[in-house]
C-alpha cells in the first residue's frame, strides 16, 4: 500500500492551505508540501519527486508551464495537473503540448480535480505499479 504523494504549487498560500486541507481527507493522499514560486518548486520536485504536482500557471519567478517543461525534460514520471484561473484554450493547448496530464479551471472544475485525485489515490493504494494516466 502506497500513498499518493502530492505537491501543490500556487502563489496563494490560502489556496495551497485550502487544497491541502481538502485533499488530505481523501484516503491514500499525502500532501508532501507546497511551493509558492518557481525556484522553490524546482528544488522541491528535484529533491522529493512527488507522484503528482498541482501547478498554477501564474507564479513568481516564472510560470507553471516552466515547471511542467522541466518535469518532462527530466523524464520525471510525476503526474502534472494544471489548475488555473486562466482556462483559456491557448493555455490548455500549450500545457497539453508540453505534457500536462490534466488541465482544470479553478472557477468551474474543482470537482473534476477532486475526482482525478481520488482515482489516482485509489490506483496508488491498490497497486505497487507506477501510477498511470486516466
C-alpha positions as CSV (number, residue, x, y, z in Angstrom):
1,X,0.0,0.0,0.0
2,X,1.5,3.3,-1.1
3,X,0.1,6.8,-0.5
4,X,-0.2,9.2,-3.4
5,X,2.5,11.9,-2.7
6,X,1.3,15.3,-3.8
7,X,2.9,18.7,-4.2
8,X,0.8,21.9,-4.5
9,X,2.4,24.9,-6.4
10,X,0.5,28.1,-6.2
11,X,1.4,31.7,-5.4
12,X,-1.5,31.9,-3.0
13,X,-0.8,30.5,0.4
14,X,-4.5,30.5,1.1
15,X,-5.2,28.3,-2.0
16,X,-2.4,25.9,-1.0
17,X,-3.8,25.6,2.5
18,X,-7.3,25.1,1.3
19,X,-6.4,22.5,-1.2
20,X,-4.2,20.7,1.3
21,X,-7.0,20.5,3.9
22,X,-9.5,19.1,1.4
23,X,-7.1,16.7,-0.3
24,X,-5.8,15.2,2.9
25,X,-9.3,14.0,3.6
26,X,-9.0,11.6,0.6
27,X,-7.8,8.2,1.6
28,X,-4.3,7.5,0.4
29,X,-3.3,11.1,-0.3
30,X,-0.2,12.5,1.4
31,X,0.5,16.2,0.9
32,X,4.3,16.4,0.7
33,X,4.3,20.2,0.7
34,X,3.7,23.4,-1.1
35,X,5.8,25.8,-3.1
36,X,4.8,29.4,-3.8
37,X,7.2,30.2,-6.6
38,X,9.0,28.6,-9.5
39,X,12.5,28.3,-7.9
40,X,11.2,26.6,-4.8
41,X,9.0,24.3,-6.9
42,X,12.1,23.2,-9.0
43,X,14.1,22.5,-5.8
44,X,11.2,20.6,-4.2
45,X,10.5,18.4,-7.2
46,X,14.1,17.6,-7.8
47,X,14.7,16.6,-4.2
48,X,11.4,14.8,-3.4
49,X,10.0,13.5,-6.7
50,X,6.2,13.7,-5.9
51,X,3.8,11.4,-7.6
52,X,1.5,14.4,-8.5
53,X,2.2,18.1,-8.9
54,X,-0.7,20.5,-9.0
55,X,0.6,23.6,-10.7
56,X,-0.8,27.1,-11.1
57,X,0.2,28.9,-14.3
58,X,1.0,32.4,-12.9
59,X,3.8,32.2,-10.3
60,X,6.6,34.4,-9.1
61,X,9.9,33.6,-10.8
62,X,8.4,32.1,-14.0
63,X,5.2,30.1,-14.5
64,X,3.7,26.7,-14.1
65,X,4.5,25.9,-17.7
66,X,8.2,26.3,-17.0
67,X,7.8,23.7,-14.2
68,X,5.9,21.4,-16.4
69,X,8.6,21.6,-19.1
70,X,11.4,20.9,-16.5
71,X,9.5,17.9,-15.2
72,X,9.1,16.4,-18.6
73,X,12.6,17.2,-19.8
74,X,14.0,15.4,-16.8
75,X,12.0,12.2,-17.6
76,X,10.2,12.6,-14.3
77,X,7.1,10.4,-14.0
78,X,5.2,12.9,-11.9
79,X,1.6,13.4,-13.0
80,X,1.0,17.1,-13.7
81,X,-2.3,18.8,-13.1
82,X,-2.5,22.4,-14.3
83,X,-5.0,24.2,-12.0
84,X,-5.5,27.8,-13.0
85,X,-7.6,30.9,-13.1
86,X,-6.6,31.2,-16.8
87,X,-8.5,28.4,-18.5
88,X,-8.0,29.9,-22.0
89,X,-7.8,27.4,-24.8
90,X,-4.3,28.6,-25.8
91,X,-3.0,27.8,-22.3
92,X,-4.7,24.4,-22.3
93,X,-3.2,23.6,-25.7
94,X,0.2,24.7,-24.7
95,X,0.1,22.8,-21.4
96,X,-1.0,19.6,-23.1
97,X,1.6,20.1,-25.8
98,X,4.3,20.1,-23.1
99,X,3.0,17.0,-21.4
100,X,0.4,18.1,-18.7
101,X,-1.8,15.1,-17.8
102,X,-4.8,17.3,-16.8
103,X,-5.9,21.0,-17.2
104,X,-8.6,22.4,-14.9
105,X,-10.2,25.8,-14.3
106,X,-10.1,26.8,-10.7
107,X,-13.5,28.5,-11.0
108,X,-15.5,25.7,-12.5
109,X,-13.7,22.4,-12.3
110,X,-12.9,21.8,-8.6
111,X,-15.0,18.6,-8.6
112,X,-13.1,17.3,-11.6
113,X,-9.8,17.9,-9.8
114,X,-11.0,16.0,-6.7
115,X,-12.3,13.2,-8.9
116,X,-8.9,12.8,-10.6
117,X,-7.0,12.9,-7.3
118,X,-9.4,10.2,-5.8
119,X,-8.8,8.0,-8.8
120,X,-5.0,8.4,-8.7
121,X,-5.0,7.8,-5.0
122,X,-7.0,4.5,-5.5
123,X,-4.5,3.4,-8.1
124,X,-1.6,4.2,-5.9
125,X,-3.1,2.5,-2.8
126,X,-4.2,-0.6,-4.7
127,X,-1.1,-1.2,-6.7
128,X,2.6,-1.3,-6.4
129,X,2.9,-0.4,-10.1
130,X,3.6,3.2,-11.2
131,X,0.5,5.4,-11.5
132,X,-0.9,5.6,-15.0
133,X,-2.8,8.5,-16.6
134,X,-6.6,8.1,-16.5
